[in-house]
Amino acid sequence: MSGAPQDGGGLTPELVLRAYAAGLFPMAERHDDPELFWVDPRRRGVIPLDGFRISRSLARRLRRDDYRVTVDADFEGVIDACADREETWINAEIRRLCLALHGLGHAHSLEVWMEGRLAGGVYGVTLGAAFFGESMFSRRTDGSKIALAWLVDRLRRAGFLLFDTQFLTPHLASLGAVEISRAEYHRRLARALAREADFTAPALPASGQEVVQRNTQTSKRA
């Protein structure tokens, strides 16, 4: 973690966006800790948008289409589901700031529904052509993997250049995420901030098969 803890009460969404543009992101030690830390990892996790890996089993799952995907339909529900675990860095102040960023059009969610209930999802902050993935959750098998597959497809079609996952986990690595140096991250961030992308612009795909097929075509071109 980089920098001293800070009481988040004085933070505004605009200041948070400036921090993201400088390569920083906020975290809390616990959900009940009012203080935030600014984090600037030496090694950064990213998902190359031309390198998302859909396994055969995930492709079969996506093609089943026994789920429904929405965008920004329940941002509050997604962030609360992401925080609903024993250990979480999402405290009340981060929740407040993310909801404010959502109201300003700089934070978005993608939801996966099964049998009418929220089964998985992901949310993040957008700035220029950068998507800063904050957290994801899964209440049903493959809920978060479905969300990520549809999210990557949306980011590509919306013109994004950078998908920042903050850290690299084994789960993300299995889907094609890689770790890059801080210097390389800042180079990619600068390129992304010099461009514009619109998260809300693309229409939702008609089916999971469309997502799988477009990912296969993109991977072949890479």
Number of C-alpha atoms within 10 A of each C-alpha: 14 13 10 11 16 15 13 18 12 7 13 13 18 12 11 18 18 13 15 19 18 13 18 19 22 22 21 22 16 16 21 13 14 17 21 24 20 20 17 18 17 13 17 20 22 23 23 16 21 19 18 22 21 21 12 10 9 16 18 14 18 24 16 12 14 11 20 16 22 15 20 16 13 16 22 16 15 26 24 14 20 21 20 13 12 7 10 15 20 27 19 18 21 21 16 16 19 25 19 16 21 21 12 11 15 20 24 25 26 23 29 26 19 16 9 9 13 22 24 27 32 28 28 24 20 26 24 21 24 28 25 20 21 20 20 23 25 19 16 14 11 16 22 21 24 26 26 20 21 25 23 21 22 23 22 20 15 18 19 24 23 25 26 23 21 22 16 18 13 9 10 19 16 13 17 17 24 19 19 16 13 16 12 13 21 16 11 16 24 18 15 22 18 11 14 16 21 18 24 14 11 14 10 14 13 9 16 22 17 15 23 22 12 13 22 16 11 16 15 10 7 8
